[in-house]
């Protein structure tokens, strides 16, 4: 039996505990300083207030002040914080990590350091104690997974990627169940870039349902599906272009981490709901208010990626007309400009590809 400690008691971090519990392992869930309500409810025997569902009685729940207790004898460390909390998590977990203990992340996002993009496992590693940074190689889970469905043990397929095969094998043995299917991938870059980008592009795909609703339309066979499909296709194209540009495998976009995760995020994720609100005509602040405090990783990745455009252009890696949908997302979400999907600019190769 393994002892698993997961830091981050949000929806996904909490749901992630169930497969290991069902496999008979000891699982400890540690709430961050933002998870006080969750910790209190679970410790009192109540439902998870965000999942609106009970978690197994075998789950041990701790506040962040009891992290030291929760880390005793740990065999696997899970990281379920938001992308903005990864460096904090690295500092908090630093005293407890070692090269022998697998770390597995379910965090989605990218960082831009002014010269290149950093993947979340590398951001986490960079926040660990200096002596550990070269030896501890966190792995990551990505792919289509709605936390509420995982908590209810619905059939779920995900991808596990990392640079230490032994750690991938160990994580798979602990978490894989008849309902939680884990598929390995050696394409760390492709998987992690897809995991981040799908949040931005799912936002764009969801605009159509909001526009249709704002016009008084109802769900049906005539409900702006043409718009939605074209945006989905452009999203897949831009994800392929970015993955290739950053050194990942283009085929990864066509699998679970790319179009698979893109689909579930549009249809069942909070990003899809946020996009629908924007499509109805709400301003960004008003749409955020409608989300009632839900974490919106889509805003973060749009900000990170659009912030890199100028530097990447100077590096000769992107032209001014490349990735038109990501640029428009920046205009809408960051610049608060009206939504007007630039269809005429779609379905073109990167300028660098044209030159070759």
LINSUL-V932251 format. One record per pair of residues at least 12 apart in sequence whose C-alpha atoms are under 10 Angstrom apart, sorted by the first residue. I is the first residue (numbers start at 1). J is the second residue. Records with the same first field share a line. If there is no record, write none. Layout:
# LINSUL-V932251
I = J  J
This chain:
# LINSUL-V932251
1 = 20  23  24  25  26  75  174
2 = 20  21  23  24  25  26  27  73  74  75  76  170  174
3 = 20  21  24  25  26  27  28  70  71  72  73  74  75  76  77  174
4 = 17  20  21  25  26  27  28  29  70  71  73  74  75  76  77  78  102  103  171  174
5 = 17  26  27  28  29  30  60  61  62  67  70  71  72  73  74  75  76  77  78  79  103
6 = 27  28  29  30  31  61  70  71  76  77  78  79  80  81  103  104  105
7 = 28  29  30  31  32  62  63  64  67  70  71  77  78  79  80  81  89  92  93  105
8 = 29  30  31  32  33  34  35  63  64  78  79  80  81  82  85  89
9 = 29  30  31  32  33  34  35  36  37  38  39  48  50  61  62  63  79  80  81
10 = 29  30  31  32  34  35  38  39  48  49  50  51  80  81  82  147  294  295
11 = 38  48  49  50  51  52  80  146  147  148  150  151
12 = 51  80  81  82  106  107  145  146  147  148  150  151
13 = 29  30  31  78  79  80  81  82  105  106  107  147
14 = 28  29  30  31  38  48  50  51  55  59  61  80  147  148  150  151
15 = 48  51  53  55  80  145  146  147  148  149  150  151  152  153
16 = 29  78  79  80  106  145  147  150  151  175  180
17 = 29  55  56  59  78  150  151  175
18 = 55  56  58  59  150  151  152  153  175  177  180
19 = 150  151  153  174  175  176  177  178  179  180  181
20 = 171  172  173  174  175  176  177  180
21 = 56  57  58  59  174  175
22 = 56  58  153  174  175  176  177
23 = 173  174  175  176  177
24 = 58  174
25 = 58  59  174  175
26 = 58  59  60  74  75
27 = 58  59  60  61  70  74  76
28 = 58  59  60  61  62  67  69  70  71  74  77  78
29 = 59  60  61  62  63  64  67  70  78  80
30 = 60  61  62  63  64  65  66  67  70  71  78  79  80
31 = 61  62  63  64  65  66  67  80  81
32 = 62  63  64  65  67  80  81  85  89
33 = 63  64  65
34 = 63  64
35 = 63  64
36 = 62  63  64
37 = 49  50
38 = 50  51  61  63
39 = 61  62  63  64
40 = 61  62  63
41 = 54  61
42 = 54  55  56  57  59  60  61  62
43 = 57  59  60  61  62  63
45 = 57
50 = 148  294
51 = 147  148  149  151  152
52 = 148  151
53 = 148  151  152
54 = 151  152
55 = 151  152
56 = 151
64 = 92
67 = 92  93  96
68 = 92  93  95  96
71 = 93  95  96  97
72 = 96
73 = 96
74 = 96  97  101  102
75 = 97  100  101  102  103  170  171
76 = 97  100  101  102  103  104  167  170  171  174
77 = 93  96  97  101  102  103  104  105  138  171
78 = 102  103  104  105  106  107  138  139  140  171
79 = 93  103  104  105  106  107  124  138  140
80 = 104  105  106  107  108
81 = 105  106  107  108
82 = 106  107  108  109  295  296  297
83 = 106  107  108  109  110  111  120  123  124  196  295  297  300  301
84 = 107  108  109  110  111  297  300
85 = 107  124
86 = 105  107  108  109  120  121  123  124  125  126  127
87 = 120  123  124  125  126  127  128
88 = 124  127  128
89 = 124  127  128
90 = 123  124  125  126  127  128  129
91 = 124  125  126  127  128  129
92 = 127  128
93 = 124  127  128  129
94 = 124  125  127  128  129  130  132  133
95 = 128  129  132
96 = 128
97 = 128  129  132  136
98 = 131  132  133  135  136  137
99 = 132  133  134  135  136  137  138  164  167
100 = 135  136  166  167
101 = 136  137  138  167  170
102 = 136  137  138  139  164  166  167  168  169  170  171
103 = 121  124  125  136  137  138  139  140  162  167  168  171
104 = 121  137  138  139  140  141  160  161  162  167  168  171
105 = 120  121  124  138  139  140  141  142  160  161
106 = 120  121  139  140  141  142  143  160  195
107 = 120  121  140  141  142  192  195  196  297
108 = 120  121  140  141  142  192  193  194  195  196  197  198  199  297  298  301
109 = 121  123  192  193  194  195  196  197  198  199  297  298  300  301  304
110 = 122  123  192  193  195  196  197  300  301  302  304  305
111 = 123  196  300  301  303  304  305  308
112 = 301  303  304  305  307  308
113 = 304  308
114 = 307  308  310  311  312
115 = 308  311  312  315
116 = 246  308  311  312
117 = 193  246  304  305  308
118 = 189  192  193
119 = 188  189  191  192  193  196
120 = 138  139  140  192  193  196
121 = 136  137  138  139  140  162  188  192
122 = 136  137  138  139
123 = 138
124 = 136  137  138
125 = 137  138
136 = 163  164
137 = 162  163  164  167
138 = 161  162  163  164  167  168
139 = 160  161  162  163  164  165  167  168  171  188
140 = 159  160  161  162  163  168  188  191  192  195
141 = 158  159  160  161  162  182  183  184  185  191  192  195  257
142 = 157  158  159  160  161  182  183  191  192  194  195  196  256  257  258  261
143 = 156  157  158  159  160  182  183  191  192  194  195  198  255  256  257  258  259  260  261  262  264  265
144 = 156  157  158  159  195  255  256  257  258  259  260  261  262  263  264  265  268  269
145 = 157  158  180  256  260  261  264  265  268  269
146 = 261  264  265  267  268  269  270
147 = 268  269
148 = 268  269
149 = 268
150 = 179  180
152 = 179
153 = 177  178  179  180
154 = 178  179  180
155 = 177  178  179  180  181
156 = 177  178  179  180  181  182
157 = 176  179  180  181  182  183  256  257  260
158 = 176  180  181  182  183  184  256  257  260  261
159 = 181  182  183  184  185  186  191  255  256  257
160 = 172  182  183  184  185  186  187  188  191  257
161 = 182  183  184  185  186  187  188  189  190  191  192
162 = 184  185  186  187  188  189  191  192
163 = 185  186  187  188
164 = 186
165 = 184  186
168 = 184  185
169 = 184
172 = 184
183 = 256
185 = 252  257
186 = 248  249
187 = 247  248  249  250  251  252
188 = 247  248  249  252
189 = 243  244  246  247  248  249  252
190 = 239  240  242  243  244  246  247  248  249  250  251  252  253  257  258
191 = 243  248  249  252  253  255  256  257  258
192 = 243  248  252  257  258
193 = 239  240  242  243  246  247  248  252  253  257  258
194 = 236  239  240  242  243  248  252  253  254  255  256  257  258  259  261  262
195 = 253  256  257  258  261  262
196 = 239  257  258  297  298  300  301  302
197 = 235  236  238  239  242  243  257  258  261  262  297  298  301  302  305  326
198 = 235  236  239  253  257  258  259  260  261  262  263  264  265  266  271  297  298  301
199 = 261  262  265  266  269  270  271  272  296  297  298  299  300  301  302
200 = 235  262  265  271  272  275  296  297  298  299  300  301  302  303  305  325  326  329  330
201 = 231  232  234  235  236  238  239  262  265  266  271  272  275  298  301  302  325  326  329
202 = 231  232  235  259  261  262  263  264  265  266  267  269  270  271  272  273  274  275  298
203 = 262  265  266  269  270  271  272  273  274  275  276  278  279  298  299  329  333
204 = 228  231  232  235  266  271  272  274  275  276  278  279  325  326  328  329  339  341
205 = 225  227  228  229  230  231  232  233  234  235  262  263  265  266  267  271  272  275  276  279
206 = 228  231  232  265  266  267  271  272  273  274  275  276  277  278  279
207 = 224  227  228  231  266  272  273  274  275  276  277  278  279  280  281  339  341
208 = 223  224  225  226  227  228  229  231  275  276  278  279  280  341
209 = 223  224  225  227  228  272  273  275  276  277  278  279  280
210 = 224  272  273  274  275  276  277  278  279  280  281  282
211 = 223  224  275  276  277  278  279  280  281  339
212 = 224  225  276  279  280
213 = 276  277  279  280  281
214 = 276  277  278  279  280  281  282
215 = 280  281
216 = 280
227 = 341  343
230 = 343  346  347
231 = 325  341  342  343  346
232 = 259  262  263  266
233 = 259  346  347
234 = 323  324  325  343  345  346  347  348
235 = 258  259  262  323  325  326  346  347
236 = 253  254  258  259  262
237 = 250  253  323  346  347  348  349
238 = 253  322  323  324  325  326  346  347  348  349  350
239 = 252  253  254  258  259  323  326
240 = 252  253  254  258
241 = 253  322  323  349  350  353
242 = 318  323  350
245 = 317  318  350  352
246 = 317
270 = 291  294  295  296  297  298
271 = 291  294  295  296  297  298  299
272 = 298
273 = 287  290  291
274 = 287  288  289  290  291  294  296  298
275 = 287  298
277 = 290  291
278 = 332  333  338  339
279 = 338  339
281 = 338  339
283 = 332  333  336  337  338
284 = 332  333  334  335  336  337
285 = 333  336
298 = 329  333
299 = 329  330  333  334
301 = 330
302 = 326  327  328  329  330  331  333  334
303 = 329  330  333  334
304 = 330
305 = 326  327  330
306 = 326  327  328  329  330  331  334
307 = 330
309 = 322  323  327
316 = 351  352
317 = 350  351  352
318 = 350  351  352
319 = 350  351  352
320 = 350  351
321 = 345  346  348  350  351
322 = 345  346  348  349  350  351  352
323 = 345  346  347  348  349  350  351
324 = 341  342  343  344  345  346  347  348
325 = 341  342  343  345  346
327 = 342
328 = 340  341  342
329 = 341
